[in-house]
Amino acid sequence: MSDVEKRVKEVTARTLKINVGRIANDARFVEDLGAESIQSVELVAAFEEEFDIEMDEEEALEVKTVGKAIEFIEKML
């Protein structure tokens, strides 16, 4: 597991208040992990803070799975 992957999963678990062990790379934020729309925005903000990056909110909200979030953030770093 890469550092980015580990941190994305930790931030996701903390933001959605779920066990990090439940988070697979192919897990969808809404359908599988139960993220509500406000939590999606909170996740974007949490990823920005964790990785000290600025994400385009529209693009970021198009990211539907944990694996895609990892790829998206890795490209930005």
Secondary structure as GFF3:
##gff-version 3
##sequence-region A 1 77
A	DSSP	alpha_helix	3	16	.	.	.	ID=ss1
A	DSSP	three_ten_helix	20	22	.	.	.	ID=ss2
A	DSSP	alpha_helix	37	51	.	.	.	ID=ss3
A	DSSP	alpha_helix	57	62	.	.	.	ID=ss4
A	DSSP	alpha_helix	66	76	.	.	.	ID=ss5
###
